Structure formats: structure tokens, C-alpha cells
């Protein structure tokens, strides 16, 4: 049995815990809470990065559940805690099953659990594929803004990989004031390319859209390159493709060979998280035995402790932090609660009176 809650439930004070409630927030509700809020969400992501950089968070390593009989599939657990005005603990549980696509299902699915930091009780479960895509796109847009500030803003963008994440990144770039003269598109899937071009048309872009026949052509013709693929190992290997010094959003993390990173300035979201799981930065560390190739984190750039150079390609490789999912998830929860749209599950917690 469910019921609608008309007012927001406030987190319990640690010294006066109240009876916990549990809400389920659907994908439709998530979409309604986030649609058209690109500027607000990017601001939220920036504030969360700053909290994380200041140490007001806990973000342990992600746990990868893999399957010997299904080597392409995985489910990842991202536990985290974020303080400040967000003040929430929780877990994202996100699966990637590439074979879904051939069956007509999206590759990724996810849920997000929010826990009260005072009692530890979970108080909400949210459909999280949209939250995950949103925080990824907002992080990319934020990085594009900060890392392009020393140079003229790119007007030629190229999307290498044209799935859901590419769509969200374009939406967040457009929603935070970016405009482009040209949009380049490249994908090994013709259907995905056609779908992305259809999305661009529906989005009303005024840019000239070009579908490239080769990865090299896309990269050489773009000042901002967005990698949003499902590649499991590097497949772009020639540093000469990047001699025009583009800004690269390396969202999918495993596209670029070590030679390209070694010829570039490299920024990450979190050093320890990004240099794991055979990401491209991790491969560089394995090859060189050090982390000297890293110029800093995005938070370092925002604080003025590091600056992207003009004379090299600039690459942003974000591993994706659970604290970002929590911040966006809590935003969605507060929006749904404020609108009186929380669906509470009656009697979800059993035997709450065991201690009187």
C-alpha cells in the first residue's frame, strides 16, 4: 500500500529520531524534477565537488560485480556520504548489460538509495538511470566551462559515441549557454548515429551537423571532443590527431591510449578513483610508474590551484563519484516532497517498537 505525502519529511535530529518513512520515486518523477533545470544542477554539482574537495564527504571505491558466464555485463555499487546542505548518505546500484540493446532494452539500469544521516534508515529509493546520466552530463558541462576559460570557448564540438550520455551532455551544454557552429558525429552504430541526429533536430540546434566517416576526421575537426562510448580498452592511439590542442571530455574513460594522455594536460575528478579499473589514466600510471602526468583535479582548477595550458590538448577524465548521485538524488527527493508527490510505502519498516 502506498500513500501520497503532502509535505516534505524533515530528516530526524540525531538526538530525537522519529519514526522513519520510506518513499519510492519513479523515473517519471525524476524526469519531471530535473527537466529544464540544467543550470541549477550544474551549480549543485559544482557545490558538491567543492564539498568533496574540502573533505566533507565519504566516497569509498566502487565495487564491481562481474560474472564469469557474462563477461560483458557488470553491476557497480557506489556507496557515498556527502555533508554540507545536502547531508545524506546512500548507495547507487547501477548495472551495465550491453546485450540488452539487441533486445530493445537500454544498456544501463539503476536505483539509488538515500539514507538518513541521523538514524541510518533508508528513506527513499529512486529510479536512477536518469540521475546517473544527469550527474554525468552536468559534470561534463561544468568541466567544459572551467577548462575552457583560459582560451576562447570551442565552437566546434564532436561527439564520439552517440547514445544516451551524449544526448544528455549536449542538453546540458545547450542548457548552460553553450552554442556551436558545427556539431560532428561519429559512432560505429548507424542506428545510434541516426537517433542522435534526430535528437539534435528535435532540440532545434542551429549548428551544422556533420556525420563523419572516420574517428580521425571527427577529432581533427573539433575543438571540443566528447567521448561517450562503451569501449573497454583504448582504441584511439595516434597523438597526431590532437595536435590542434582540443579540449577533450573523456567521459567513457577507456578510449584513449597512454601516448595521447602523455602528450596532453590531464585533469580528473578524483585521483584515487580515476586511477583504477584499467582506465586510460590508470594505464598511464602502470606504464610510467608515477602520476606525474596528472595536472590536477577539477576542484584544483576551480580553486585556482591548477590551470589548463594553451599549448597542449586538455583532457578531463571523470570516474564519476557517488557523492554526485546523492546530491542529485536528494535534490529530486526534495522537489517531489515539496510538490506533495512522495509515494510512501506503508509499514515498510517492521517492528519499530521493539525498544518501547
C-alpha positions in Angstrom: 0.0 0.0 0.0 1.2 3.5 -0.8 0.1 7.0 0.1 1.0 10.4 -1.1 2.8 12.8 1.3 1.6 16.4 1.1 4.6 17.9 2.9 8.3 17.3 3.0 9.6 15.0 5.7 12.4 16.6 7.5 15.5 14.5 8.5 15.3 13.4 12.1 17.6 15.2 14.5 20.3 12.8 15.8 19.1 13.2 19.4 15.4 12.9 18.7 14.8 10.3 16.0 11.3 10.0 14.7 9.6 7.0 13.1 11.1 6.6 9.6 9.2 6.7 6.4 10.2 5.2 3.0 9.3 6.6 -0.4 9.7 5.2 -3.9 10.3 7.8 -6.6 9.8 6.7 -10.2 11.7 7.6 -13.3 8.8 9.8 -14.4 9.0 11.8 -11.2 12.8 12.0 -11.5 12.5 13.3 -15.1 9.9 15.9 -14.0 12.1 17.2 -11.2 15.2 17.6 -13.4 13.8 18.6 -16.8 14.9 22.1 -17.7 17.0 22.6 -14.6 20.4 22.3 -16.2 21.8 25.5 -14.7 20.7 24.6 -11.2 22.0 21.0 -11.5 25.4 22.2 -12.7 25.6 24.6 -9.8 24.7 21.7 -7.5 27.4 19.5 -9.0 30.0 22.3 -8.6 29.0 22.8 -4.9 29.3 19.0 -4.4 32.7 18.9 -5.9 33.8 21.7 -3.6 32.4 19.8 -0.6 34.2 16.7 -1.7 37.5 18.6 -2.3 37.2 20.1 1.2 36.8 16.7 2.8 33.1 17.0 3.7 32.3 13.6 2.1 33.0 9.9 2.2 33.4 8.3 -1.2 34.9 4.8 -1.0 36.0 2.8 -4.0 33.2 1.5 -6.2 32.6 -2.3 -6.1 32.3 -4.1 -9.4 30.2 -7.2 -9.5 31.3 -9.3 -12.6 30.1 -12.6 -14.0 32.3 -15.3 -15.5 29.4 -16.5 -17.7 28.5 -12.9 -18.8 31.9 -11.2 -19.3 30.4 -8.0 -20.9 28.0 -7.4 -18.0 28.6 -5.8 -14.7 26.8 -4.2 -11.7 28.5 -1.5 -9.8 27.9 -0.4 -6.2 28.8 3.2 -5.4 28.4 3.9 -1.6 28.9 7.5 -0.5 28.1 10.2 2.0 28.0 14.0 1.5 27.7 16.7 4.1 27.0 20.4 3.9 23.5 21.4 2.9 23.0 18.1 1.1 23.5 16.0 4.2 22.7 12.5 3.0 24.2 9.0 2.9 23.4 6.3 0.3 24.2 3.9 -2.4 23.8 3.8 -6.2 23.4 0.3 -7.7 23.9 0.5 -11.5 24.1 -2.3 -14.0 25.5 -2.3 -17.5 24.4 -5.2 -19.7 25.3 -4.3 -23.3 23.4 -7.3 -24.7 20.2 -5.6 -23.7 20.5 -3.3 -26.7 19.9 -6.1 -29.2 16.8 -7.0 -27.3 15.5 -3.4 -27.4 16.2 -2.6 -23.8 18.6 0.2 -22.6 22.0 -1.0 -21.6 22.0 0.5 -18.2 19.6 0.5 -15.3 20.0 1.8 -11.8 18.4 2.6 -8.4 19.6 5.0 -5.7 19.0 4.5 -2.0 19.1 7.6 0.3 19.8 7.1 4.0 19.1 9.5 6.8 22.5 10.5 8.3 21.0 10.8 11.8 19.4 7.3 12.1 20.9 5.4 9.2 17.4 4.4 8.0 16.9 4.4 4.2 14.1 6.9 3.5 13.9 6.7 -0.3 14.5 4.5 -3.4 14.8 6.4 -6.7 15.0 5.2 -10.2 18.5 6.3 -11.0 19.4 5.8 -14.7 18.2 9.4 -15.3 20.0 10.7 -12.2 23.2 8.9 -13.3 23.0 10.4 -16.8 22.2 13.8 -15.4 25.1 14.0 -12.9 27.5 12.7 -15.7 26.3 15.4 -18.1 26.3 18.1 -15.5 29.9 17.2 -14.5 30.9 17.3 -18.2 29.3 20.7 -18.7 31.0 22.1 -15.6 34.4 20.8 -16.7 33.9 22.2 -20.2 33.2 25.6 -18.7 36.1 25.7 -16.2 38.7 24.1 -18.5 37.9 26.3 -21.5 38.2 29.6 -19.5 41.8 30.3 -20.4 41.0 30.0 -24.1 38.2 31.0 -26.5 35.2 28.8 -26.0 35.1 26.0 -28.5 32.5 26.4 -31.3 33.1 23.1 -33.0 32.0 20.1 -30.9 32.4 16.5 -31.9 30.6 13.6 -30.2 32.4 10.2 -30.4 29.6 7.9 -29.3 26.0 9.0 -29.7 24.0 7.2 -27.1 22.0 8.5 -24.1 25.0 10.1 -22.4 25.9 12.1 -25.5 22.3 13.4 -25.7 22.4 14.4 -22.0 25.8 16.1 -22.4 24.5 18.1 -25.4 21.4 19.0 -23.5 23.5 20.3 -20.5 25.9 22.2 -22.7 23.0 23.9 -24.5 21.1 24.5 -21.2 24.1 26.3 -19.7 24.7 28.7 -22.5 26.9 26.9 -25.0 26.3 27.3 -28.7 28.1 25.7 -31.6 28.7 26.5 -35.2 29.3 22.8 -36.1 28.4 19.5 -34.4 30.3 16.5 -35.5 29.0 13.0 -35.0 30.8 9.6 -35.1 29.6 6.2 -34.0 30.2 2.6 -35.1 26.4 2.1 -35.0 24.5 3.7 -37.8 21.2 3.4 -35.8 22.7 5.3 -32.9 24.1 8.0 -35.2 20.7 8.4 -36.8 19.0 8.6 -33.4 21.4 11.2 -32.2 21.0 13.3 -35.3 17.2 13.1 -34.9 17.6 14.3 -31.3 19.7 17.3 -32.5 17.0 18.2 -35.0 14.2 17.9 -32.4 16.4 20.0 -30.0 16.3 22.8 -32.6 20.1 23.2 -32.9 21.2 25.9 -35.4 24.6 24.2 -35.8 25.7 22.5 -38.9 25.5 18.7 -38.2 28.1 16.5 -39.9 28.3 12.7 -39.7 31.9 11.7 -40.0 33.1 8.6 -41.7 36.2 8.2 -39.5 37.2 8.9 -35.9 40.2 10.9 -37.1 38.1 13.3 -39.2 35.8 13.9 -36.2 38.6 14.6 -33.8 40.6 16.8 -36.2 37.6 18.9 -37.0 36.5 19.5 -33.4 37.8 22.0 -30.7 35.7 20.2 -28.0 35.6 16.4 -28.3 33.2 14.3 -26.2 34.0 10.6 -25.8 30.8 8.8 -24.6 31.3 5.2 -25.7 31.2 1.7 -24.1 34.8 0.9 -25.0 36.6 -1.4 -22.7 40.1 -0.6 -23.8 41.9 2.1 -25.8 41.0 2.3 -29.5 42.2 5.9 -30.3 46.0 5.7 -30.4 47.5 8.5 -32.5 48.5 11.7 -30.7 48.8 13.4 -34.1 45.0 13.6 -34.3 45.1 16.0 -31.3 47.8 18.5 -32.5 45.3 21.3 -32.7 45.0 21.1 -28.9 41.3 20.5 -28.4 39.5 20.2 -25.1 38.6 16.5 -24.6 35.8 15.3 -22.3 36.9 11.7 -21.8 33.7 10.6 -20.2 33.9 6.9 -21.1 37.4 6.7 -19.6 38.9 3.9 -21.7 39.1 5.3 -25.2 42.5 6.9 -25.3 45.9 5.2 -25.5 48.5 6.2 -22.9 50.5 8.0 -25.6 47.7 10.5 -26.1 47.4 11.3 -22.4 51.2 11.6 -22.1 51.1 14.3 -24.8 48.3 16.2 -23.0 47.4 18.0 -19.9 45.3 15.8 -17.7 42.6 16.6 -15.2 40.4 14.2 -13.2 37.5 14.4 -10.8 39.3 12.3 -8.1 42.8 10.9 -8.4 42.4 7.7 -6.4 39.1 6.8 -8.0 40.1 7.5 -11.6 43.4 5.6 -11.5 41.7 2.2 -11.1 40.0 -0.5 -13.1 42.2 -0.1 -16.2 41.0 3.4 -17.1 43.2 5.2 -19.6 44.8 7.2 -16.8 45.4 4.0 -14.8 47.2 2.5 -17.8 49.5 5.5 -17.9 50.3 5.1 -14.3 51.0 1.4 -14.9 53.3 2.3 -17.8 55.2 5.1 -16.2 55.2 4.0 -12.5 54.1 7.5 -11.4 51.3 10.1 -11.6 53.4 13.0 -12.9 51.2 13.2 -16.0 48.3 14.5 -13.9 47.9 18.3 -13.7 45.2 18.2 -11.0 41.6 17.8 -10.3 38.6 19.8 -11.5 38.4 21.2 -7.9 42.0 22.3 -8.2 41.1 24.3 -11.2 38.0 25.8 -9.5 40.2 26.8 -6.6 42.9 28.3 -8.8 45.5 25.7 -7.7 45.9 24.4 -11.3 45.2 25.8 -14.7 44.9 24.2 -18.2 47.6 25.2 -20.6 47.2 26.7 -24.1 49.8 24.6 -25.9 48.6 21.0 -25.4 45.4 19.1 -25.6 43.4 19.3 -22.3 41.7 16.0 -21.2 39.2 15.7 -18.5 38.7 12.1 -17.3 36.0 11.8 -14.6 35.5 8.4 -12.9 32.1 9.5 -11.6 31.6 10.0 -7.9 28.8 8.6 -5.8 28.5 11.9 -3.9 27.2 13.4 -7.2 24.5 10.9 -7.5 23.5 11.5 -3.8 23.4 15.3 -4.4 21.1 15.0 -7.4 19.0 12.3 -5.8 18.4 14.4 -2.7 17.5 17.3 -5.0 14.9 15.1 -6.7 13.6 13.9 -3.3 13.2 17.5 -2.0 11.4 18.5 -5.2 9.0 15.6 -5.0 8.4 16.2 -1.3 7.9 19.9 -1.8 5.3 19.2 -4.5 3.5 16.7 -2.3 4.3 13.9 -4.7 6.2 11.5 -2.4 4.8 7.9 -2.6 5.3 6.5 0.9 5.2 2.7 1.4 3.1 2.0 4.5 4.7 -0.4 7.0 7.9 -0.8 5.0 9.8 -1.0 8.3 8.6 -3.7 10.7 8.5 -3.9 14.5 9.7 -0.3 15.2 8.5 -0.5 18.8 10.9 -3.3 19.8 12.7 -0.9 22.2 9.5 0.6 23.7 
